[in-house]
Amino acid sequence: MSAPAELTLAELVARARELAAGAPRRLLGIAGAPGAGKSTLAARLVAALGGVAALVPMDGFHLAGSELRRLGRESRKGAADTFDAAGYVALLHRLRERGPEPVYAPEFRRDIEEPIAGAIGVPAEVRLVVTEGNYLLLPDPPWSEVRRILDEIWFLDLAAEIRLRRLVDRHVAYGRTVAAAEAWARGSDEANARLIATTAPRADLVVRLREPDE
């Protein structure tokens, strides 16, 4: 992977705003490894753009815990095959079409570790849909369709030691012991991160967020 561009939030907002000026609706993806800060960046972009933008995370397409247990994949939750990728692609197509009615998307609730259907409404007037997730750049179907649907995909890079520390803190905050959090972050999460890193060359922009006072 080539060296990431170091850009401020203001610079990224400007790029997103320019993208949103296209008609009739544009879709922007933010990809990256677990703990890279995708959801935070996406939320900050949407907040800065106001009512013209909406956030629809990929995480809403996590398979339910009961289905993961049935499939024997519960210990790998977060891997590419623990999501309803085809459902996510179908939603992106609906968002691209921009019909007269709102489109409703699922949301993943970390407090219960389950997806909730119909939790996110995207009104017809939204001009930019921002979606974020680990696997937006995977070349394998049905994930490969995502690259074709979205207008731009940015890959968010972050130093590994910072990313791992964030992951451990997140897992602890949601109920794991420190030991269990460390094991998950350096095990399942890191295996996924290695796969995701190979997809960075397919992005339109590889970026490392730089704070203005750095």
TAZI-V289921 format. One record per pair of residues at least 4 apart in sequence whose ideal C-beta (glycine too) atoms are under 7 Angstrom apart, sorted by the first residue. I is the first residue (numbers start at 1). J is the second residue. D is the distance in Angstrom with one decimal. If there is no record, write none. Layout:
# TAZI-V289921
I:J:D
I:J:D
This chain:
# TAZI-V289921
1:197:6.8
1:200:4.6
1:201:6.5
1:206:6.5
2:206:6.7
4:157:4.2
4:206:4.5
4:207:5.5
4:208:4.2
5:205:6.6
5:206:6.7
5:207:5.2
6:208:5.2
6:210:4.4
7:11:4.3
7:12:5.6
7:207:5.4
7:209:6.9
7:210:6.2
8:210:5.4
8:212:5.4
9:13:6.1
9:44:6.0
9:209:6.6
10:14:6.5
11:15:6.7
12:16:6.3
12:45:6.5
13:17:6.1
13:45:6.0
13:48:4.5
13:49:6.9
14:18:6.5
15:19:6.6
16:20:6.3
16:28:6.1
16:45:5.2
16:49:6.3
16:128:6.6
17:21:6.9
17:49:6.2
19:26:5.0
19:28:5.9
19:128:6.3
19:151:6.4
19:152:6.1
20:26:6.0
20:49:6.4
20:52:5.4
20:53:6.4
20:127:4.9
20:128:3.7
22:26:4.8
24:98:5.4
25:96:7.0
25:98:4.3
25:126:6.9
25:127:5.7
25:129:6.8
26:127:6.8
26:128:5.2
26:151:4.7
27:92:6.7
27:95:6.4
27:96:6.2
27:129:4.9
27:131:6.8
27:149:6.5
27:150:4.6
27:151:5.5
28:128:6.2
28:130:5.0
28:150:6.8
28:151:6.5
28:152:5.3
29:131:5.3
29:132:6.9
29:136:4.4
29:146:6.9
29:150:4.5
29:153:4.0
30:38:4.9
30:41:6.0
30:42:5.2
30:130:6.8
30:132:4.1
30:154:5.2
30:156:5.8
31:133:6.7
31:134:6.9
31:136:4.1
31:137:5.0
31:153:5.7
31:155:5.1
31:199:6.9
31:203:6.5
32:36:3.6
32:38:4.9
32:155:5.8
32:156:3.8
32:157:6.9
32:196:6.8
33:134:6.9
33:163:6.3
33:193:3.7
33:196:4.8
33:197:6.4
34:78:6.7
34:134:6.4
34:167:5.9
34:189:4.5
34:192:6.0
34:193:5.9
35:163:4.1
35:164:6.8
35:166:4.4
35:167:4.0
36:156:4.8
36:157:6.9
36:158:4.5
36:163:5.7
37:41:5.5
37:156:6.0
37:158:6.0
37:209:6.8
38:42:6.1
38:132:4.2
38:156:5.5
39:43:6.2
39:57:6.4
39:132:5.8
40:44:6.3
41:45:6.3
41:156:6.0
41:209:6.4
42:46:6.5
42:55:5.5
42:130:4.9
42:132:4.2
43:47:6.2
43:55:6.1
44:48:6.3
45:49:6.3
45:53:6.9
45:130:5.7
46:53:4.6
46:54:6.6
46:55:4.6
46:130:5.5
49:53:3.9
49:128:6.5
52:126:6.7
52:127:4.6
52:128:6.0
53:126:6.5
53:128:4.3
53:130:6.0
54:122:4.7
54:126:4.5
54:129:5.5
55:130:5.2
56:95:6.9
56:105:4.7
56:120:5.9
56:122:6.4
56:129:5.7
56:131:4.9
57:108:6.8
57:131:6.6
57:132:5.5
57:133:6.3
58:88:5.9
58:131:6.1
58:132:6.5
58:133:2.6
58:136:6.9
59:108:3.8
59:133:6.3
60:105:5.7
60:106:3.4
60:107:4.9
60:108:5.2
60:115:5.2
61:83:4.8
61:84:4.5
61:87:5.5
61:88:4.4
61:106:6.5
61:115:6.8
62:82:6.7
62:83:6.0
62:108:5.2
62:115:5.0
63:67:4.5
63:68:5.3
63:82:5.5
63:83:6.5
63:84:6.1
64:114:6.0
64:115:6.6
65:69:6.4
65:74:6.9
65:113:6.6
65:114:6.2
66:70:6.5
67:71:6.2
68:73:4.8
68:74:4.4
68:77:6.0
68:82:6.0
69:74:5.1
73:81:6.7
73:82:5.2
76:82:6.1
76:188:5.9
77:82:5.3
78:82:6.3
78:188:6.1
78:189:6.7
78:192:5.8
79:192:5.9
80:135:5.1
80:138:6.2
80:143:6.8
83:88:6.8
84:88:6.4
85:89:6.4
85:142:4.8
85:143:5.3
86:90:6.4
86:142:4.8
87:91:6.5
88:92:6.6
89:93:6.6
89:142:5.1
89:145:4.7
89:146:6.3
90:94:6.7
91:95:6.3
91:105:5.8
92:96:6.3
92:146:6.5
92:149:4.6
93:97:6.6
93:149:6.5
94:103:5.2
95:103:5.6
95:122:6.3
95:129:5.1
96:149:5.9
98:124:6.4
99:124:6.8
100:124:5.5
101:124:6.7
102:121:4.8
102:122:6.0
102:123:5.2
102:124:6.6
103:122:4.7
104:118:4.4
104:120:6.7
104:121:5.5
105:120:4.2
105:122:6.6
106:115:4.8
106:116:6.2
106:117:4.9
106:118:6.9
106:119:6.2
107:115:6.9
107:116:5.3
107:119:3.7
107:120:5.3
108:115:5.0
109:114:6.1
109:116:5.6
110:174:5.6
122:126:5.4
122:129:6.4
134:192:6.3
134:196:5.3
135:143:5.3
136:146:5.0
136:153:5.4
137:147:6.3
137:153:6.0
137:155:6.9
137:199:3.6
137:202:4.5
137:203:6.0
138:143:3.7
138:144:6.7
138:199:5.9
139:144:5.3
140:144:6.1
141:145:6.8
145:149:6.2
146:150:6.2
147:153:6.7
147:202:6.3
152:204:4.6
153:203:5.2
153:204:5.7
154:203:6.1
154:204:6.6
154:205:4.5
154:207:5.6
155:200:4.5
155:203:3.8
155:206:4.7
156:207:6.1
157:206:6.0
157:207:6.7
157:208:4.8
158:162:5.6
158:163:4.7
158:208:6.8
159:163:6.8
160:164:6.1
161:165:6.4
162:166:6.4
163:167:6.5
164:168:6.5
164:185:5.5
164:186:6.9
165:169:6.4
166:170:6.2
167:171:6.3
167:185:4.0
167:189:5.5
168:172:6.3
168:181:4.6
168:182:5.7
168:185:5.0
169:173:6.2
170:174:6.6
171:176:4.4
171:181:3.6
171:184:5.7
171:185:6.4
172:176:5.8
172:178:6.0
172:181:4.8
176:180:4.2
176:181:4.4
176:184:6.7
177:181:6.7
178:182:6.3
179:183:6.4
180:184:6.3
181:185:6.1
182:186:6.0
183:187:5.4
184:188:5.6
184:189:6.1
185:189:4.9
185:190:6.8
186:190:5.2
187:191:6.8
188:192:6.6
189:193:6.2
190:194:6.6
192:196:6.1
193:197:6.3
200:206:5.5
210:214:5.3
